[in-house]
Amino acid sequence: MQLRAKSLKQYIKKPKVIIITAILLALSIWFALCLPDPLFDSPTSYVIDDDCGQLLGASIAPDGQWRFPYNAKVPDKFAKCIMAFEDKRFLYHPGFDPLAFGRAVKQNIRSNRVTSGGSTLTMQVIRLATRHKRTVWNKLGEIFVAMRLELTHSKKQIMALYASNAPFGSNVIGLDAAAWRYFGRSPDKLSWGEMAALAVLPNSPSLVHPGKNRQILLKKRNMLLNKLYKQGVIDSTTAALARLEPVPDKPVPLPQLAPHLLQRFKADYKNKKLSETRITTTIKTNLQTQVTDILEKHHQVLKANDINNIAAIIVDVETGATLAYVGNISHREDPEMESDVDVISAPRSPGSTLKPLLYASMLHDGLILPNSLIPDVPTQIAGYHPENFDLGYDGAVPASNALSRSLNVPAVKMLQQYKYERFYDMLKKAGITTLNQPADHYGLALILGGGENTLWELAGAYSTMGRVLNHYNKNGGKYSTADYHHPIYQLEKGTHGNLEKNGLLDAGSIYYTLQAMEEVMRPGEEMLWQQFSSTQRIAWKTGTSFGFRDGWAIGVSPKYAVGVWVGNTDGEGRPGLTGINTAAPVLFELFRLLPVSRNWFEMPTGEMVKINVCKESGYRAGQYCNHVNEQYVPKSGLKAPVCPWHKLVHLSADERFQVSSNCVSADAIINKPWFVLPPSMEYYYKTKNYQYQLLPPFAPGCSDNEGNPMELIYPKDGAKVYVPIEADGQRGRMICNAAHRLPGAKIFWHLDNKFVGESSAFQQMALEPSAGKHKLTLVDGGGNTLQINFEVLDKNK
């Protein structure tokens, strides 16, 4: 035994054995590591499919090739065709077929040239991956690497690698790209004749491809069909019919059903938000096509007014999935249309579309109740002078009505109360990412479109409100963090967020916001929509940017959110380009494409409380509110202000005059609650609300000790005013407005302590102040005085 061990040690120490062992070890290491990793690293096309896996669109790869990403699924027809044509023992050999290789060598010797390579499909995969030249040594290397590939990959995987990377002529790589480029269909929908035509192309792609040598292609295809028939893969009838099919003569364009979504996908991939260059989207092809047709129809009308662009998005509220994404019209033949711009992702001025978020925020924080009166009077704040679209004023208007009518002045008043810095932060939390400047940059103009937003994020914010409201009762009165997100366009697994007690906006506030938004009169329907049970119940909002540059309409139902933008991508404004005129009709036509449901959001009673609300003011009822309604409000309404405009007034026995204990005995005074607005609000409010009762005047000899009956509507104290220069070069006149609680009261006007005139029925005065600072003093017949300071700006400065 010891002798045998000693002999073995001496044998191992022999130089030849050491060399052979080293060579074998080196070959083993090489064999283990010879497979490239990754096997294929060529850039691929960007490809998007619809929710059923059908092609929506694709773009050529960066190297100019139509090369779709690797597809693990290979149609059985192709596998049978390519094995019959290239490698009939593919399923049985270990990557190298000695019989085929020997036959190829024999044919080449007889022909005195290379007529057959004898390569298996596995060897061809290696050659495609390494791109080596066809030499004897490279062929031997391919044999070993192919055998290595067979050790770690199944036959299905190897077939998929071949199908995804084989050349099919011209700049077409891979079966998927070839099927679409040559037949306009996915590979699984090709006939035997079409699949056989593709199967013969990789054998000689530079010589035979559609449009060139079609007779050779036809001959090779029919030869393959005959072989399939002889092998029993297809019957005689199938073979005969397949031979009658024509071969393609030229490539066909790929579908481009969602070109702007394809742009978005490419950008997201380059920004490393996605890791694959082919995705299955949430888009529904039929809906996408219908939306595109509707937008094109409206574009034909709009372009008569030089309005060139239109975009729309439809989102499933439950999941946030994008069902249709049309970022613009598709008129690439006309560069002036700029149809390549994806407006859905382009920051634009949103007009009034943020007003619902402000309304909900104020309800959430208990600053207002759903119908609290908001001032609607001429307003100037630090030089900012907002105006309503109709240039009129209501004096005071319920907050819900201000939202449904999209009144600008009440919205600015609300933001002034809420604070624009706070609203700015809330928008950031709601997923608005386009506000790149500090809050002070936007100021109060933020609520009227002073910032920029995208249709993508706005549709996301509206659908999030609907989703949170839908899930509130399902989540047992809690809020899921998974409900707050932008729209998605890729199929993905559902995420389960954490359930929290409080949401960014409570469900009660959202509910009343959507209720107010449902009350808007639809274009062309004049409230008749409520009489038709088939009509969708929709909470919707329009927006128009300054200068008539952008028209918006966004709506949400319990199931869908739809957003529409109309305008010019170059920012040119056009007369009549308003949300209600241009975008809203499209919005409702798109909603008519969707399944009709009269179901509405369920009231989140867990976030509601019943309280007494003042009928006239919409505030929490105070002790002097004589008309009270008991109604549900968000819980935060418990801390809302008490009605500030009801007070107890002292009247004479006949109730014709106001009196005081200074002039009438206490037992002769009638105390009566009265709804009294400030003079400036009352001035406009009484003209729109016939039921409003003016306070009686004070009885002769009785004085008003409860505040000034006058209020200056314009200008306000501290205002900075610009008075334009008229055509004759002279500075124009400044029209000042005041309100007095007593109808017909005389007001005496003084500018810089100099009397300039008096007014009575209409409390207006035309002044001609010079540039600089001024003091305006008003005195009424009762001796009440009102004084403010203002500054006239110098045009030259």
Beta strands, then each sheet from edge to edge (+ up, - down):
strand 1: 46-49
strand 2: 55-59
strand 3: 66-67
strand 4: 172-173
strand 5: 278-280
strand 6: 309-316
strand 7: 322-326
strand 8: 373-376
strand 9: 395-398
strand 10: 479-480
strand 11: 499-500
strand 12: 539-544
strand 13: 550-556
strand 14: 560-567
strand 15: 608-614
strand 16: 628-634
strand 17: 646-651
strand 18: 670-675
strand 19: 710-714
strand 20: 719-721
strand 21: 734-740
strand 22: 747-751
strand 23: 754-759
strand 24: 764-767
strand 25: 772-780
strand 26: 785-792
sheet 1: 2+ 1- 5-
sheet 2: 3+ 4+
sheet 3: 7+ 6- 14+ 13- 12+
sheet 4: 8+ 9-
sheet 5: 10+ 11-
sheet 6: 15+ 16-
sheet 7: 17+ 18-
sheet 8: 19+ 21- 24+
sheet 9: 20+ 26+ 25- 22+ 23-
end
